[in-house]
Amino acid sequence: MDWTAKAAAQTRRQQNRLKKFVSLGASIVISLGCVEVGLRIVWDNPYRHEGPDRVVTLRLQHANTNHQFNRAAIHPESPHAQLRTNDRSYILPCQQFENPDCTIAFVGGSTTECCAVAENLRFPAVVSKVLSEKGLKVNTLNAGTSGTTLHDSINNLLNHVIQDQPDFVVLMHACNDVGVLSEKGSYAARSGKLVGWSDIVRMSLMRLSSYSSFLGLTRNVARERLFYQPTHPEEFKPRPASEASDELDGMFQRRLRAFVRVGHALGVQPVIMTQPLSNHFTSLAPDWTDHSVQFRFNELIRKVGREEDVIVIDLVRHLETNVPRWDEHMKLFYDGMHVNDNGSRIYGEHIAERLLPVVLAMSNHHSTESLPSGESDPRANRSLPNVTR
């Protein structure tokens, strides 16, 4: 009986403590409510209509990632492609040489990212390999990220890529800009936004997944379900043509000029490339993919290159002129816009060929600067091919 009485007394004490805490909490809430009502009557809050900070998201790869993608449908002999990044969010391999002759950064969307291409055959890596065979030590930084537009790449150059002091920055944009401008009518969606609860939850879960294996597994399964699986060649998807829009063309052209001039202002040599499209699309290609708009944007790239006096690497004309049957399905592209291993290799070899003269000139200049007075670098006497713009 004594034990039962003690237990009952302890229970009553706990209940009393709980009631006191509840009463205290209720009193605080009521008091704060009264203060709030009183302040609203006697004080004009200067922050009443003020919004919070807007945030511009840099569309970059996450740092130190290591993912494998199933690409068995397009490369059955090598069914997986690895996508790894370093601590600066660049796709590996990069920074191949300790004391490079120069560094080339590549910015663009998924067609630069090349996630379904073998790691050593992504065209930025091929550029470094081809130039190394010419005796040049060139580091390449692949900052391509799926969904990125020209507007995003200007942000990335200003706020991230420039910190790694590249000598050249090579840009390939058209497809994603066609999609964003056709759907949204402007780049406003890429110009900053208010951070909402969904953003806070998403970023928190991303952070927690690095500490929890269970959350990491959940995130990985979700990623694999969302990531496309390359489909078979017979699955084609027609594309309607869009009407010309001077307003949208102007938005793209102005940002292209801005990119070139920002690069020059920051001491980086900008290089712009046209972006090829095949006539054979599969269901993987985005619905907004449009030959007519893409053609106009590529023409604008050529025009801006001439008027701003920068190097234009015309991948479209290279394929049309020098690669027989380039438009055959699965020869270079697995969905009409994204390259396979062979297409990426062809891109990389041509880009390296076009950049060779300027990289050689820069290498000779650096070598001459580092030589003792009166000595010359024997490479300075080598003839360089012309660089057409």
C-alpha positions in Angstrom: 0.0 0.0 0.0 2.9 2.4 0.9 4.4 1.8 -2.6 1.1 2.4 -4.3 0.6 5.6 -2.4 4.1 6.9 -3.3 3.5 6.1 -7.0 0.2 8.0 -6.9 1.8 10.9 -5.2 4.6 11.0 -7.8 2.1 10.9 -10.6 0.2 13.8 -9.1 3.4 15.8 -8.8 4.3 15.2 -12.5 0.8 16.2 -13.5 1.1 19.4 -11.5 4.4 20.2 -13.1 2.9 19.6 -16.5 0.0 21.9 -15.7 2.4 24.6 -14.6 4.4 24.4 -17.8 1.2 24.5 -19.9 0.0 27.5 -17.9 3.3 29.2 -18.3 3.4 28.6 -22.0 -0.2 29.8 -22.4 0.6 32.9 -20.4 3.6 33.7 -22.6 1.6 33.3 -25.8 -1.3 35.5 -24.4 1.2 38.1 -23.2 3.0 38.2 -26.6 -0.4 38.4 -28.3 -1.4 41.4 -26.2 1.9 43.1 -26.9 1.5 42.5 -30.7 -2.0 43.9 -30.7 -0.9 47.0 -28.7 2.1 47.6 -31.0 -0.1 47.4 -34.1 -2.3 50.1 -32.6 0.4 52.6 -31.5 3.4 51.8 -33.8 3.8 51.8 -37.6 6.1 48.8 -38.3 8.6 50.0 -41.0 9.3 46.4 -42.0 5.6 45.5 -42.5 5.7 45.3 -46.3 9.4 44.5 -46.7 10.3 41.3 -48.4 13.3 39.0 -47.5 16.5 38.6 -49.5 16.2 37.2 -53.0 18.7 34.4 -53.7 20.4 33.6 -57.0 21.2 29.9 -57.3 24.5 29.0 -59.1 23.5 26.0 -61.3 26.7 24.0 -60.7 27.3 20.3 -60.0 27.4 19.4 -56.3 31.0 19.1 -55.0 32.6 15.7 -54.5 29.8 13.7 -56.1 30.2 10.1 -57.4 27.3 8.7 -59.4 26.9 5.9 -61.9 24.4 6.1 -64.7 22.9 3.2 -66.6 23.5 3.7 -70.3 23.1 0.1 -71.4 20.6 1.0 -74.2 23.1 3.3 -76.0 26.4 1.6 -75.0 25.7 -2.1 -74.2 29.4 -2.9 -74.3 30.0 -0.4 -71.5 26.7 -0.1 -69.6 27.7 2.4 -67.0 29.0 6.0 -67.1 30.5 7.5 -64.0 30.0 11.2 -63.1 32.4 12.4 -60.4 33.2 16.0 -59.4 36.0 17.6 -57.4 35.7 19.9 -54.4 35.2 22.9 -56.8 32.2 21.2 -58.5 34.0 20.5 -61.8 33.4 17.2 -63.6 36.4 14.9 -63.5 39.0 14.5 -65.0 40.2 18.1 -64.6 43.4 19.8 -63.5 45.5 17.1 -65.2 48.8 19.0 -65.0 50.5 20.6 -62.0 52.0 23.5 -64.0 49.8 23.8 -67.1 50.5 26.0 -70.1 46.9 27.2 -69.8 43.5 26.4 -68.3 40.3 26.1 -70.3 36.9 26.2 -68.6 33.8 24.9 -70.4 30.4 26.2 -69.4 27.0 24.9 -70.7 24.1 22.6 -70.0 23.6 18.8 -70.2 25.2 18.8 -73.7 28.5 19.9 -72.0 28.0 17.9 -68.9 27.8 14.7 -71.0 26.7 12.5 -68.1 25.9 9.5 -70.4 29.4 9.7 -71.9 32.4 7.7 -70.6 34.4 9.8 -68.2 37.6 10.0 -70.3 35.6 10.7 -73.5 33.7 13.8 -72.4 34.8 16.4 -74.8 36.5 18.8 -72.3 38.7 15.8 -71.3 39.3 14.9 -74.9 40.5 18.5 -75.6 43.1 18.2 -72.9 44.2 14.8 -74.2 44.5 15.9 -77.8 46.5 19.0 -76.9 48.8 17.0 -74.6 49.7 14.9 -77.7 50.8 18.1 -79.3 53.2 18.8 -76.4 50.9 21.2 -74.5 49.8 20.9 -70.9 46.3 22.1 -70.8 43.9 21.7 -67.8 40.2 21.6 -68.7 37.4 22.5 -66.2 34.0 21.1 -67.1 31.4 23.2 -65.4 28.5 21.9 -67.5 25.3 21.3 -65.6 21.9 20.0 -66.9 19.3 22.7 -67.4 21.8 25.6 -67.4 21.1 28.6 -69.6 23.3 31.3 -70.9 22.0 33.6 -68.2 23.1 31.0 -65.6 26.5 30.7 -67.1 27.1 34.4 -66.8 26.4 34.0 -63.1 28.6 31.0 -62.9 31.5 32.8 -64.6 31.2 35.8 -62.4 30.7 34.0 -59.1 32.6 30.8 -59.4 34.6 29.9 -62.5 36.7 33.1 -62.5 38.0 32.1 -59.1 39.9 29.3 -60.8 41.7 31.8 -63.1 41.0 30.1 -66.5 42.7 31.5 -69.6 39.8 30.6 -71.8 36.2 30.0 -71.2 34.3 28.0 -73.8 30.5 28.4 -74.0 27.9 26.3 -75.7 24.4 27.3 -75.2 21.2 27.3 -77.3 19.0 24.4 -76.4 18.1 25.3 -72.8 17.7 28.9 -73.7 15.3 27.9 -76.4 13.3 26.0 -73.8 13.3 28.6 -71.0 12.6 31.6 -73.3 9.8 29.7 -75.2 8.1 28.6 -72.0 8.7 31.6 -69.7 9.1 34.4 -72.1 12.2 35.7 -70.3 15.1 34.8 -68.0 13.3 36.1 -64.9 13.1 32.6 -63.4 16.9 32.5 -63.4 17.4 36.0 -61.9 16.8 35.3 -58.2 13.9 34.2 -56.0 12.6 34.2 -52.5 13.6 31.1 -50.5 10.5 29.1 -49.6 9.9 26.2 -47.2 10.3 23.7 -50.0 13.8 25.0 -50.6 14.7 24.9 -46.9 13.4 21.3 -46.7 15.2 20.2 -49.9 18.5 21.7 -48.8 18.2 20.3 -45.3 17.5 16.8 -46.7 20.5 17.1 -49.1 22.7 18.0 -46.2 21.4 15.2 -43.9 21.8 12.7 -46.7 25.6 13.2 -46.3 25.4 12.1 -42.7 22.7 9.4 -42.9 23.2 6.2 -45.0 19.4 5.6 -44.9 18.7 9.1 -46.3 21.5 8.7 -48.7 20.1 5.5 -50.1 16.6 7.1 -50.3 18.0 10.1 -52.2 20.0 7.8 -54.6 16.9 5.7 -55.4 14.9 8.8 -56.0 17.6 10.2 -58.3 17.8 7.0 -60.3 14.0 7.0 -60.8 14.1 10.7 -62.0 17.1 10.3 -64.2 16.4 9.3 -67.7 17.3 5.9 -69.1 18.5 6.1 -72.7 15.9 4.6 -75.0 16.2 2.4 -78.0 16.7 3.8 -81.5 13.2 3.2 -82.9 11.6 5.6 -80.4 11.3 8.8 -82.4 9.5 11.9 -81.4 8.5 14.7 -84.0 9.0 18.4 -83.2 6.7 21.3 -84.3 8.3 24.5 -85.6 7.9 27.7 -83.7 7.3 31.2 -85.1 10.2 33.7 -85.1 10.3 36.0 -82.1 12.6 39.1 -82.3 12.1 39.7 -78.6 13.3 36.3 -77.5 16.2 36.4 -80.0 17.2 39.8 -78.6 17.2 38.4 -75.0 19.6 35.7 -76.1 21.8 37.9 -78.2 22.2 40.6 -75.4 23.3 38.0 -72.9 25.7 36.4 -75.4 27.4 39.8 -75.8 27.3 40.3 -72.0 29.1 37.0 -71.6 31.8 37.9 -74.1 32.4 41.4 -72.6 32.3 40.1 -69.0 35.0 37.6 -69.9 37.2 40.3 -71.5 36.7 42.5 -68.5 37.8 39.7 -66.2 40.9 38.9 -68.3 39.5 35.7 -69.7 39.4 34.9 -73.4 35.8 33.9 -74.3 35.2 31.3 -77.0 31.6 30.6 -78.2 30.3 27.5 -80.0 27.3 26.7 -82.1 25.2 23.8 -80.8 24.2 21.0 -83.2 20.9 19.3 -83.3 20.0 16.1 -85.2 16.8 15.7 -87.2 16.1 12.4 -85.3 14.7 13.0 -81.8 13.7 10.3 -79.3 11.3 10.6 -76.4 14.3 11.7 -74.3 14.7 15.0 -76.0 12.7 17.9 -74.3 9.4 18.8 -75.7 10.5 22.4 -76.5 13.4 21.3 -78.7 13.0 23.3 -81.9 15.1 23.3 -85.0 13.9 26.7 -86.2 14.7 28.6 -83.0 17.9 26.6 -82.6 18.9 27.7 -86.1 18.3 31.3 -85.3 20.3 31.1 -82.1 23.2 29.5 -83.9 23.1 32.3 -86.4 23.2 34.8 -83.5 26.3 33.0 -82.1 28.1 33.4 -85.4 27.0 37.1 -85.7 28.1 38.0 -82.2 31.4 36.2 -82.7 32.1 38.4 -85.8 31.0 41.6 -84.3 32.7 41.1 -80.9 35.8 39.6 -82.6 36.0 36.4 -80.6 36.7 32.9 -81.6 33.6 30.9 -82.8 33.9 27.2 -83.0 31.2 26.2 -85.4 30.4 22.6 -84.4 27.3 22.7 -86.6 29.2 23.5 -89.8 32.0 21.1 -88.9 29.6 18.2 -88.6 27.7 19.2 -91.8 31.0 19.6 -93.8 33.4 17.0 -92.4 31.5 14.2 -90.7 29.7 11.9 -93.3 26.2 10.8 -92.2 26.5 12.7 -89.0 22.7 13.0 -88.7 22.2 9.2 -88.6 20.5 8.2 -85.3 22.9 6.9 -82.7 26.0 7.8 -84.8 26.7 10.9 -82.7 23.6 11.5 -80.7 21.4 9.1 -78.7 18.4 11.4 -78.6 18.9 14.1 -81.2 20.8 16.6 -79.0 23.0 14.7 -76.5 26.2 13.1 -77.8 27.3 9.5 -77.2 30.9 8.5 -76.8 31.7 8.9 -80.5 30.0 12.2 -80.8 31.8 13.6 -77.7 35.1 12.4 -79.1 34.4 14.2 -82.5 33.5 17.4 -80.6 36.6 17.3 -78.5 39.0 16.7 -81.4 37.6 19.6 -83.4 37.6 21.9 -80.4 41.2 21.0 -79.7 42.1 21.7 -83.4 40.5 25.1 -83.3 42.0 26.1 -80.0 45.5 24.8 -80.8 46.8 28.1 -82.4 45.8 30.3 -79.5 46.9 27.8 -76.9 50.3 27.5 -78.7 50.6 31.3 -78.8 49.8 31.6 -75.1 52.2 28.8 -74.2 55.0 30.5 -76.3 54.3 33.8 -74.7 54.5 32.3 -71.2 57.7 30.4 -72.1 59.4 33.5 -73.5 58.5 35.5 -70.3 60.1 32.8 -68.1 63.3 32.5 -70.2 66.5 34.4 -69.2 67.2 37.6 -71.1 68.5 37.0 -74.6 67.2 33.4 -74.9 64.3 32.3 -77.1 61.9 29.4 -77.0 62.4 27.2 -80.1 58.6 26.7 -80.2 58.2 30.4 -81.0 59.4 29.7 -84.6 56.7 27.2 -85.3 54.2 28.3 -87.8 50.6 28.5 -86.4 47.5 27.8 -88.4 45.1 30.6 -89.0 42.2 31.0 -86.5 39.0 31.8 -88.4 36.3 33.6 -86.5 
